[in-house]
Structure formats: C-alpha cells, structure tokens
Amino acid sequence: MQNIDLIIDKIMEVRAKNNQLWMGLLRIAFKVSPEESGVLLQSIHDNDIEVSRLILELKETIIYDDDGSKKVL
C-alpha cells in the first residue's frame, strides 16, 4: 500500500504542474481569441459532465454481498 501511496503522490505532483500549464494556455487563448476559446471551453465542460456521469454509472456497477464485500457486476 505504501508504494501505491507514493505513486499517487507523484501523480498529484505532476497533475498540479500540468494544471498550471493548462491555466497559462487558457489565459493566452482568451487573450488571442476569446469567442473561440469560450466555445472550446464549453465543449470541454460538456465532456467533463459526460465523464462524471460515466463515473457514476461505473460506481453503480459495484454491489455488496451480505458480508459487506464488494463485487463488480
């Protein structure tokens, strides 16, 4: 479990750096072409909503036995 935690910590560090880069790109995009950037950002948002819906659907595939153990349908 300790190895898993270390890997997750590393992923968090990389994602934090990547998020900063994305925000820089977003600033540039809105300065150069705000209308097109808004359209693209809305599409990204719509896709994020779909991903969230799929995650909930995936979560619903987990069932619990009488003993409390988890199973995936």
Secondary structure as the mmCIF struct_conf table of DSSP 4:
data_model
#
loop_
_struct_conf.conf_type_id
_struct_conf.id
_struct_conf.beg_label_comp_id
_struct_conf.beg_label_asym_id
_struct_conf.beg_label_seq_id
_struct_conf.end_label_comp_id
_struct_conf.end_label_asym_id
_struct_conf.end_label_seq_id
HELX_RH_AL_P HELX_RH_AL_P1 GLN A 2 VAL A 32
HELX_RH_AL_P HELX_RH_AL_P2 PRO A 34 LYS A 59
TURN_TY1_P TURN_TY1_P1 GLU A 60 THR A 61
STRN STRN1 ILE A 62 TYR A 64
TURN_TY1_P TURN_TY1_P2 ASP A 66 ASP A 67
BEND BEND1 GLY A 68 GLY A 68
STRN STRN2 LYS A 70 VAL A 72
#
